[in-house]
Amino acid sequence: MHALRLDHPAPASTGPLRLVELPEPEPADGELLVAVAACGVCRTDLQLVEGDLAARRLPITPGHQAVGRVEAIGPGVTGWSIGDRIGAYWLAGTDGTCRFCLDGRENLCQAATFTGWDRDGGYADRMLVRADTAVRIPDGFDDSAAAPLLCGGVIGYRALRVSGIRPGGRLGLYGFGASALITIQVARHWGCEVHVRARSERERARALELGAASVGGYDEPPPRPLDAAITTAPAGDVVLAALRALDRGGVVAINAIHLDRMPQFPYADLWWERQLRSVANVTRRDAAEFIELAAAIPVATETDVYPLERGNEALADLAAGRVGGAAVLVI
């Protein structure tokens, strides 16, 4: 099998991934061998490759938005058949026994493992996936269109849940990258009034095309206070702009794996039971519910497609802001 491997973190512009040939893996107990057809290229992958996210093991095959077909089934697996269409996402496994797992908050499991970080991911033509975390991919999406649903889509759906937004509510989206392109479609499906704040005119124009009620820069307040907001920009200043735009009792859901900093701000901005909440990982429920919902809407994804051997180029384009929608490697 062929895979892109990271041996040592380095700037994406230097081409840190190398294409290697590896023995084809065999599924162990509870695992599936998946023939990968497409894998999304995520900003988290970029952070891992460049060292902003500390590696948990090296070498590693990145990629946590993989779509493919079941090719072999390990012992003890039920409910899956050869040829089933399958998706692998960020959550790779949990212990299933801790208090977080037992009450449905497995995204907080301290023993959780993650695809492309703890386990080899989808920048390869074969990968192993735990059967109990895999999600079924409906036939309504082609492979490259389905891949971005498995990270930006699923985590965006969780962010909507964390924000507490209700159908018909006023929602702010601060940042309009690959995840927000999907999130706005779900919010509009729920009848929400969506206000988008983004840094570029191109992003604002796209938001209007997708039904945003207003657009503007990060510091431009919406015309009316928001019931909830989701931030995806990794900047604390943006979080504070969203907080100031909230109505009483509103929530800012921070959908970012890290922030550059969190500036000081007056308590008055948080007063009236406004809340700041982080969005950490996803659950099996998030993945299953969102994929079903995405098929029903149906959610449309925008992709820039690269062959596997151009994975370094995809990461460099992502780092430089040259990716219009979501970058996807096709095998």
Steps between C-alpha positions, in 0.01 A plus 500: 500500500602861448486763773620851573706489819613774735839428659572844647281812514606778266340790308256377236688698237800268546306184410531309829288201392665221306322244284599150610399142435392307810375147563122476478361497856284219633197579717527393864209435736228758447667657197416546133743530210381784279597567139517881507348689209535856627628684807447861595793727586423686821662793679561261791710289262695811414555579869628145556729506196647838593537419871239739643321188623754280676532158339398203714691252288738517207506402227127544446263502203276808541139537389172473691235551230522172313234343280534150357369145490542213744756258357559263792336440837681418822386252768208602718356754257125495435278724290747561219543315170764497227432787262309720748564871453664641810638818649775555756509828691700666781383271782683169457411332830413540868528278806121469523513467880577844643230729637511714186447203269223358717288816485546574129789748527760273344659799328644580845638151566856535631599175328356602161711442192484701180534417133817631341644592841503178706409263216607512137250696298367531149791646302543148363326248280426271799431569867372321809187633669336388822159365403328655801597856401451475123202669338300392197514729197179517292516467125376855437852644528799418282823421681669839475178683596444275802850537646464860631179400681708284734685785668377848416147366473492286813685749720284781362190301596638450850573871522137572413392266782743654748385852408143410594359667189136417441312486170417853396764657726761762414843344446836660436777322310840661561732364235375346176727213405419140408310425823284814488410431135326187628373641830309782331311246289383314811407823678303627201326161478390561860365841405768696685589859418875479438743791521850434366812690596810416296828658398475483119252638249496163323386325819233762565366473145479123529314534832239721332458242225429238768232709667677714762280783627801730533876491453785716621843515659573345836452827687173595329208425733197322357181704456340327800648315800572132440354202683821306434827525312761255374860610448745307284779755471787409738513851644383614841407844366240336276354313798456829685334659196251213496444531876416869469246419228300266725160564647445423870543130573678437170786255441822526300616154393873510422561250220879515492762259627705791637491879527791736462403668829198618696523876563376667814143618477254675734266282701209696356553314170431171678229629733135402453585129493683506172727196461827401334524129417765302318417226253720196564501206260182318395298195598364205306156654539620825341638313199198276445242777549681748282560264207131407501402867515749598229348242266148625574569872439713420284820684599723607212877512542759695303827320438843553350614152396861373502641154429661330801854565380432876509414500869783739584368743242150480650636582847711788365198642317295474818771678700519778242123550476477376143227241568153628413290230669642181646815330373453129430751232406361239261653157482 
